[in-house]
Amino acid sequence: MSCLYEELTPREFKARLKACPVAYLPLGTLEWHGPQNPLGADGIQSQLFFERFASMYGGIVLPKLFLGPDRMKIKDGEELYGIDYSNGDKPVVDYEDQKLTGSAYYVDDELFEMMLMAISKQLKRAGFKVLVAHGHGPSCWAFIKHRERIEKEIGIECINLFDFEIDDSLKFQNDHAASNETSIMMAVRNDLVHMEYAIEEKMMAVYGKDPREFASVEYGEKIIAVNIENLKETLDRKLNRV
């Protein structure tokens, strides 16, 4: 039986929901993730992690979002989002402010909050008790910011993978297109990662450890394993499976 919401028949949905009333929401973008990663890297990483987890633990994986909040400024009449411009941290390679190729995802914080509330309301109506959401960093922080309201007004418990007290290097999607995210991509869809592009092209807007030196399938699998263990323990407590 599939764990993907859109692929389930009503009978299959009812069975999976009864066995494990948990929904998993991949918080994606269509955003530059270095020359080596696909533009949908945020959602791909989180969705395939959730699919792997749900296949063994239970629950239902929602379609991934591709819209999300981020920083925004206007320069020379052009709207720049997120890593279109430096966030004050040191990138792997310095670069000028610019509209990066392929990025098409930005919504403001107010609209994203409305989206989260609407999604949570529909999930509660469908019978879910827990919502696990993760992916694009600013989307995660918005989810964490608003989860008290979601839990209070909607009545569905919220979990984010940044909740786990683990080493920063093992937090899921804890950089931007650097060794952490590139390694996760290698582990879940290695066919979509082109490290040769990282050698041929400039590594613009990459924040974290240089993926050309530190990214690997093994590192990605380690990140996934640690987060699977922590998510299982957290859900066991919330669902009284301990």
C-alpha positions in Angstrom: 0.0 0.0 0.0 1.3 3.5 -0.9 1.9 6.0 1.9 1.2 8.9 -0.5 -2.1 10.7 0.3 -2.9 11.3 -3.4 -2.5 7.6 -4.3 -4.7 6.1 -1.6 -8.2 4.9 -2.2 -10.7 5.8 0.5 -10.5 2.3 1.9 -6.7 2.4 2.0 -6.7 5.9 3.5 -9.1 4.8 6.3 -6.8 1.9 7.1 -3.6 3.9 7.2 -5.3 6.7 9.2 -6.6 4.3 11.8 -3.3 2.5 12.2 -1.3 5.8 12.5 -3.1 9.2 12.4 0.0 11.2 11.4 0.3 13.4 8.4 3.7 14.4 7.0 4.0 17.7 5.1 7.1 18.3 2.9 7.9 22.1 3.0 9.5 22.7 -0.4 10.5 25.4 -2.7 11.6 25.8 -6.3 14.9 27.5 -5.4 18.6 27.6 -6.4 20.4 24.9 -4.4 23.9 25.3 -5.9 24.8 24.3 -9.5 24.8 20.6 -8.4 21.3 20.1 -6.9 17.8 20.2 -8.5 15.7 23.3 -7.9 13.2 21.3 -6.0 15.8 20.0 -3.5 14.0 21.2 -0.4 10.8 19.3 -1.1 12.5 16.3 -2.6 14.6 15.8 0.5 11.8 16.1 3.0 9.2 14.1 0.9 11.5 11.1 0.4 12.6 11.2 4.0 8.9 11.1 5.0 8.1 8.4 2.5 10.9 6.2 3.9 9.8 6.9 7.5 6.0 6.4 6.8 6.7 3.1 4.9 8.1 1.6 8.1 6.2 3.5 10.9 2.9 4.4 9.4 1.1 7.6 8.5 0.4 9.4 5.3 2.6 11.7 3.3 1.1 14.9 1.8 2.0 16.4 -1.6 4.9 18.7 -1.1 4.5 22.5 -1.1 6.7 24.6 -3.4 5.7 28.0 -2.0 7.3 29.3 1.1 8.3 32.5 3.0 11.8 34.0 3.0 13.7 37.3 3.3 13.0 39.8 0.6 14.4 43.1 -0.5 14.2 45.3 -3.6 17.4 46.3 -5.4 17.4 48.2 -8.6 13.7 47.6 -9.0 14.1 43.8 -8.7 12.7 41.7 -5.9 15.4 39.5 -4.4 14.5 36.5 -2.1 16.4 34.5 0.4 19.8 33.5 -0.8 19.6 35.8 -3.8 21.6 38.1 -1.5 24.0 37.4 1.4 22.4 36.7 4.8 25.5 37.9 6.7 27.0 34.4 6.9 30.1 33.5 4.9 29.2 31.5 1.7 31.5 28.9 0.3 32.2 31.3 -2.6 31.5 35.1 -2.5 28.9 36.3 -5.0 27.0 39.5 -5.9 23.3 40.1 -5.1 21.3 38.7 -8.0 18.1 36.9 -9.1 19.3 33.3 -9.1 18.3 31.0 -11.9 15.0 29.1 -11.4 13.9 30.4 -8.0 10.1 30.7 -8.0 8.6 30.1 -4.6 8.2 33.3 -2.5 5.1 34.2 -0.5 4.9 36.6 2.4 4.7 35.4 6.0 1.0 36.3 6.4 0.0 34.2 3.4 2.1 31.3 4.5 0.5 31.4 7.9 -2.9 31.3 6.3 -1.8 28.3 4.2 -0.6 26.5 7.3 -3.8 27.1 9.1 -5.9 26.0 6.2 -3.9 22.8 5.7 -4.0 22.0 9.4 -7.8 22.6 9.5 -8.4 20.2 6.6 -6.1 17.5 8.1 -7.9 17.7 11.4 -11.2 17.4 9.6 -9.9 14.3 7.8 -9.0 12.7 11.1 -5.3 13.3 11.7 -4.0 13.9 15.2 -0.4 14.8 14.4 1.2 16.9 11.7 5.0 16.6 11.0 6.3 19.3 8.7 9.8 19.9 7.5 11.9 21.2 4.6 12.8 24.7 3.5 14.4 26.5 6.5 12.2 29.7 6.6 9.1 27.5 6.2 10.2 25.4 9.1 10.7 28.5 11.3 7.3 29.8 10.3 5.7 26.4 11.2 7.5 26.4 14.5 6.4 30.0 15.1 2.7 29.3 14.4 2.4 25.8 15.8 1.1 26.9 19.2 -1.8 28.6 17.4 -2.3 25.5 15.2 -2.4 23.2 18.2 -4.7 25.5 20.2 -7.1 26.6 17.5 -7.1 23.5 15.3 -6.3 20.8 17.8 -3.6 18.9 15.9 -0.2 18.4 17.4 2.8 19.7 15.5 6.4 18.3 15.1 9.4 19.7 13.2 12.7 17.9 12.8 14.5 20.9 14.2 12.9 20.0 17.5 15.4 17.2 18.1 18.4 17.8 20.4 21.1 16.4 18.1 24.4 17.7 16.8 23.9 20.6 14.3 25.7 18.6 11.6 23.0 15.9 11.8 20.0 18.2 11.8 17.9 17.6 8.7 18.5 20.2 5.9 20.7 22.3 8.2 22.6 24.3 5.6 21.9 25.6 2.1 23.0 23.4 -0.7 26.2 22.6 1.1 27.5 19.3 2.6 24.3 18.5 4.6 21.7 19.1 2.0 23.8 17.7 -0.9 24.5 14.6 1.1 20.8 14.0 1.8 20.1 14.5 -1.9 22.8 12.0 -2.7 21.2 9.5 -0.3 17.6 9.9 -1.5 18.1 10.8 -5.2 21.7 10.5 -6.2 20.7 10.5 -9.9 19.6 14.2 -9.5 22.9 15.4 -8.0 25.6 16.5 -10.5 28.8 17.2 -8.6 30.6 17.7 -11.9 28.5 21.0 -12.3 30.0 22.1 -8.9 33.4 21.8 -10.4 32.5 23.4 -13.8 30.4 26.3 -12.4 30.7 28.9 -9.6 29.4 27.6 -6.3 27.2 30.7 -5.7 24.8 30.9 -2.8 26.0 27.8 -0.9 26.2 28.1 2.8 27.8 25.5 5.0 30.7 23.1 4.5 31.9 22.8 0.9 30.0 19.9 -0.7 32.8 19.3 -3.1 34.9 18.2 -0.1 32.4 17.0 2.5 29.3 15.7 0.8 28.7 11.9 0.5 26.0 9.3 0.4 27.3 7.9 3.7 26.9 11.3 5.4 23.4 11.7 4.0 22.4 8.2 5.3 23.7 9.0 8.7 21.6 12.2 8.9 18.5 10.3 7.8 19.1 7.4 10.3 19.5 9.8 13.3 16.4 11.7 12.3 14.3 8.6 11.8 15.3 7.4 15.3 14.4 10.7 16.9 11.1 11.1 15.0 10.1 7.5 15.9 10.8 8.2 19.6 8.8 11.4 19.5 5.8 9.9 17.8 5.9 6.9 20.1 5.4 9.2 23.0 2.7 11.3 21.4 0.8 8.2 20.2 1.3 6.3 23.5 3.2 3.5 21.7 5.9 3.5 24.3 
